[in-house]
Amino acid sequence: MLTRFVLAAWLSLSLSSAHAQPVAPLSGEAPPVEAPKPATVRVALQTRAGPIVLELEKERAPITTANFLRYVDEKRLDGVAFYRAVKVGERYGLVQGGVRNDPERALPPIAHEPTSETGLSHVDGAISMARNEPGSASGDFFMTIGDLTSMDADPAKPGDNLGFAVFGRVVEGMDVVRQILAAPTSPTEGEGAMKGQMLADPVVITGARRVESAANERSGME
């Protein structure tokens, strides 16, 4: 039985936007200095469907990012697959991949970093950790297609309200992620809420490597 299931109760989402008007500095006043961008690191996933490049939040989500990078650096993701596609609507949902509790690949679970602490969110292209209870995430992850912010932490709610741990986003290859979401699923595989969500033909990740510079960013597999 698969563990680290991703919750599937999020059918009511609200979107809002606000556009703040820029404030011109007073005459002779220096313009405001922008805060430095939090430190990130890029990882390229080479899949049978095409490449996906991730930007991971090593400053804002250090525990989760360090865990994922350990899987990458130790080549524990080479040969695993995207195996699940949750279709909430057309071109809208999530795809899940990872080690699926393989004892030869899985590392010990990590502490949970809720979005209420990291300031991150399950927006379009986010990468987040699959889990059961908080603190059980290990080597399975998912990527969102469309905003699924109901998966964020909400301390005001009762029960398990810590959501899932976002630790980065897709910066290249969202077309590949959408292609995986649209792939056929098996009507019989999977248990409980996962029945009918398992890909009939899982998409293999042939390699995962850090992207060290712009020169090798597109291949990412050196």
C-alpha positions in Angstrom: 0.0 0.0 0.0 1.4 3.4 -1.0 2.1 5.8 1.8 2.5 9.6 1.7 -0.8 10.1 -0.1 -1.6 13.6 -1.3 -5.0 14.8 0.0 -7.6 15.2 -2.7 -10.2 17.6 -1.1 -9.8 21.0 -2.6 -12.7 21.6 -5.1 -13.4 25.2 -3.9 -10.7 27.7 -4.7 -10.8 31.4 -4.9 -8.5 33.6 -6.9 -7.9 37.3 -6.3 -5.5 39.9 -7.5 -4.5 43.4 -6.5 -2.4 45.9 -8.4 -0.7 48.4 -6.2 0.1 51.8 -7.7 3.8 52.7 -7.5 4.6 55.6 -5.3 7.0 58.1 -6.8 9.8 59.1 -4.5 10.0 62.7 -3.2 12.3 65.1 -5.1 15.9 64.3 -4.2 14.9 61.1 -2.3 16.6 57.9 -3.3 14.3 55.1 -4.7 13.6 52.3 -2.3 16.1 49.4 -2.3 14.5 46.0 -3.1 15.2 43.2 -0.7 17.5 40.6 -2.0 15.8 37.5 -3.5 16.0 34.4 -1.2 18.7 32.0 -2.2 17.7 29.2 -4.6 19.2 26.2 -6.4 18.2 24.7 -9.7 17.7 21.0 -10.5 17.0 19.5 -13.9 14.8 16.4 -14.1 15.2 14.5 -17.4 12.1 12.4 -18.0 10.8 10.2 -20.8 8.4 13.0 -21.6 11.0 15.8 -21.7 13.1 17.9 -19.3 11.7 19.8 -16.3 13.8 22.4 -14.5 13.1 23.2 -10.9 14.1 26.2 -8.8 14.3 25.1 -5.1 14.0 27.4 -2.1 17.1 26.5 -0.1 16.7 29.6 2.1 12.9 29.7 2.7 12.5 25.9 2.9 15.9 24.7 3.9 15.0 21.3 5.4 12.8 20.2 2.5 15.2 21.5 -0.1 18.2 19.8 1.5 16.3 16.5 1.6 15.4 16.7 -2.1 19.0 17.7 -3.0 20.3 14.6 -1.1 18.0 12.4 -3.3 19.4 14.2 -6.3 23.1 14.1 -5.3 22.9 10.4 -4.3 21.1 9.7 -7.6 18.2 8.1 -5.7 15.7 9.7 -8.2 17.4 8.2 -11.3 14.9 5.6 -12.6 11.9 6.5 -10.4 8.8 7.8 -12.1 5.8 10.1 -12.1 3.1 7.6 -11.2 0.0 9.5 -10.3 -2.1 12.2 -12.0 -4.9 13.9 -10.1 -7.2 15.7 -12.6 -9.3 18.3 -10.9 -10.3 19.9 -14.2 -9.0 20.3 -17.7 -5.3 21.2 -17.5 -5.8 21.6 -13.7 -4.6 19.3 -10.9 -1.3 17.7 -9.8 1.2 15.0 -10.8 3.1 12.9 -8.2 6.3 11.0 -8.4 9.1 9.6 -6.3 10.5 6.6 -4.6 7.2 5.0 -3.5 8.7 3.6 -0.3 11.4 1.6 -2.1 13.7 0.6 0.8 16.7 0.9 -1.5 16.0 4.5 -2.2 13.9 6.0 0.6 15.6 8.2 3.2 14.3 8.9 6.8 11.3 11.2 7.0 11.9 14.9 7.5 10.4 17.7 9.7 7.5 19.4 8.1 7.9 23.0 6.9 4.4 24.5 6.5 3.6 27.2 4.1 2.5 29.4 7.0 6.2 29.5 8.0 8.0 29.5 4.6 5.7 32.0 2.9 5.4 29.8 -0.1 2.2 28.6 -1.7 0.7 25.9 -4.0 0.5 28.2 -7.0 0.8 27.0 -10.6 4.0 25.1 -11.0 4.8 24.6 -7.3 6.7 21.5 -6.2 5.7 20.2 -2.8 6.1 17.0 -0.6 3.6 14.2 -0.4 2.9 13.0 3.1 0.6 11.3 5.5 0.8 13.0 8.9 3.1 16.0 9.3 6.7 14.9 9.6 6.3 11.8 7.4 7.5 13.2 4.0 10.5 11.4 2.6 11.0 10.8 -1.1 7.7 11.4 -2.9 6.7 14.8 -4.3 4.1 16.5 -6.5 3.8 19.4 -8.8 0.7 21.6 -9.2 -1.0 22.6 -12.4 -3.1 25.7 -11.7 -3.4 27.3 -8.3 -4.2 24.8 -5.5 -3.8 27.1 -2.5 -6.3 25.1 -0.4 -3.3 22.8 0.1 -1.5 25.5 2.0 -1.3 25.4 5.8 -4.3 27.1 7.5 -3.7 27.2 11.3 -7.2 28.5 11.8 -8.7 25.2 10.7 -9.2 22.2 13.1 -7.3 18.9 12.8 -4.4 18.5 10.5 -4.2 22.0 9.2 -0.5 22.2 8.3 -1.0 21.5 4.6 1.9 20.3 2.4 5.5 21.6 2.2 6.1 23.7 -0.9 9.9 24.0 -1.5 10.2 25.3 -5.1 8.6 25.7 -8.5 9.0 24.7 -12.1 10.8 27.3 -14.1 11.1 25.3 -17.4 9.1 22.4 -18.7 5.5 23.1 -17.5 4.4 21.8 -20.9 5.9 18.4 -19.8 4.1 18.6 -16.5 0.8 19.2 -18.2 1.5 16.4 -20.6 1.9 14.0 -17.7 -1.3 15.3 -16.1 -3.1 14.6 -19.4 -1.7 11.0 -19.7 -4.1 8.1 -19.4 -4.7 6.6 -16.0 -5.7 3.0 -15.0 -9.3 2.6 -14.0 -8.4 -0.2 -11.5 -5.0 0.6 -10.0 -4.7 2.5 -6.7 -6.4 2.2 -3.4 -9.0 4.4 -1.7 -8.9 8.0 -3.0 -6.0 7.0 -5.3 -8.0 4.6 -7.3 -8.2 5.7 -10.9 -5.4 8.2 -10.4 -2.4 6.0 -11.2 -0.8 6.5 -14.6 -1.3 3.6 -16.9 2.2 4.1 -18.2 4.3 5.9 -15.5 6.7 8.6 -16.8 10.2 7.6 -15.8 12.7 10.1 -14.5 15.9 9.0 -16.2 18.1 11.4 -14.3 18.1 14.3 -11.8 21.1 16.7 -11.5 21.8 20.1 -10.1 22.1 22.9 -12.6 25.4 24.6 -11.8 25.4 27.4 -14.4 23.5 29.0 -17.2 25.9 27.1 -19.6 24.5 23.7 -18.7 21.1 24.8 -17.6 19.3 23.4 -20.5 20.9 20.0 -20.4 21.3 19.9 -16.6 22.5 16.3 -16.9 26.2 16.7 -17.1 
